[in-house]
Amino acid sequence: LFPGSEASPGNISVEIQMKSAEEADRLQATFIEAGARGASPSDEFRYDPIRFCPVTDPFGTELLIFSLSQT
């Protein structure tokens, strides 16, 4: 998505907020189907419930897809 320099390709981090947990899950699945890597989605409580769907693209760019709604 955003290739970093060849010396340090993992120097970029992007956060994408989705309206719902289902949208976050679908976007993560779409990135993984396109060649990214990602851990299983997780639900956490940080003042509000948050759904985290992390992804790392083939260039090492870390994408944090999340939703403040877990439903």
C-alpha angles and dihedrals in degrees: 000000000000110000110207124208117300089245094055114015094165097062095104129079126183130190121204119189117205128195095239141017089246091057090048091051092049094049091049090049090050092053091047091050087053093055106277125127123233143173121234114281114263136199120221136171115229106157084310133029110273130189112211121199108175122195135180116201123218090266093056096257110150115222120190109198111189145162130203088216121069095193 
